[in-house]
């Protein structure tokens, strides 16, 4: 869940310029590389064990679901209106 407390956001964003980083990511390969590096750094800090792998997979899955919930489903609803539904009701 990306809805962390304000003070935690400030702590993270104090040294991490997300807007600058996003400007450097130009392709899906760049994005994949960046996410993979973050995961590997998390592993390095927290140790290579099943619980950490399980946490990373869960975080990635939840980030995927959050993206779908907040962006993709809204986009798809617009396209249904624009192009018509697949299911004729």
C-alpha positions in Angstrom: 0.0 0.0 0.0 1.6 3.3 -1.1 -0.4 5.4 1.3 2.3 5.8 3.9 2.4 8.5 6.6 3.4 12.0 5.6 6.6 11.9 7.7 7.7 8.7 6.0 7.1 10.2 2.6 9.2 13.2 3.6 12.0 10.9 4.9 12.1 9.0 1.6 11.8 12.0 -0.7 14.3 14.1 1.3 17.2 12.3 -0.5 15.3 10.7 -3.4 14.3 13.1 -6.2 11.5 10.9 -7.7 10.7 13.6 -10.3 14.3 13.7 -11.5 14.5 9.8 -11.5 11.3 9.6 -13.6 12.8 11.9 -16.2 15.7 9.5 -16.6 13.3 6.5 -17.3 12.5 6.6 -21.0 11.7 3.0 -21.9 10.0 0.0 -20.3 13.5 -1.5 -20.1 14.7 1.5 -18.0 11.7 1.1 -15.7 12.3 -2.6 -15.3 16.0 -2.0 -14.6 15.1 0.6 -12.0 12.6 -1.6 -10.2 14.9 -4.6 -10.3 17.8 -2.6 -8.8 15.5 -1.4 -6.0 14.5 -4.9 -5.3 18.1 -6.1 -5.3 19.1 -3.3 -2.9 16.2 -4.2 -0.6 17.5 -7.8 -0.7 21.1 -6.6 0.1 19.9 -4.6 3.1 17.4 -7.2 4.5 19.2 -10.4 3.6 18.5 -13.2 1.2 15.8 -15.3 2.9 12.4 -16.6 1.9 10.5 -13.9 4.0 12.3 -11.1 2.1 11.6 -12.7 -1.3 8.0 -13.2 -0.2 7.8 -9.5 0.9 9.2 -8.3 -2.4 6.9 -10.4 -4.5 3.9 -9.2 -2.4 5.0 -5.5 -2.8 5.4 -5.9 -6.5 2.0 -7.6 -6.8 0.3 -5.0 -4.7 1.9 -2.2 -6.8 0.6 -3.9 -9.9 -2.9 -4.1 -8.5 -2.8 -0.5 -7.3 -1.8 0.7 -10.7 -4.7 -1.3 -12.2 -7.2 -0.1 -9.7 -6.3 3.6 -9.9 -5.3 3.9 -13.6 -6.0 1.0 -15.9 -9.6 0.3 -14.9 -10.5 4.0 -15.4 -8.8 4.0 -18.8 -10.7 0.8 -19.8 -14.0 2.3 -18.7 -13.3 5.3 -21.0 -12.5 2.9 -23.9 -15.8 1.0 -23.3 -17.7 4.2 -23.7 -15.6 5.3 -26.7 -15.6 1.9 -28.5 -18.4 -0.1 -27.1 -18.5 -3.0 -24.7 -17.3 -6.5 -25.5 -20.4 -7.9 -23.9 -23.6 -7.0 -25.6 -26.1 -6.6 -22.8 
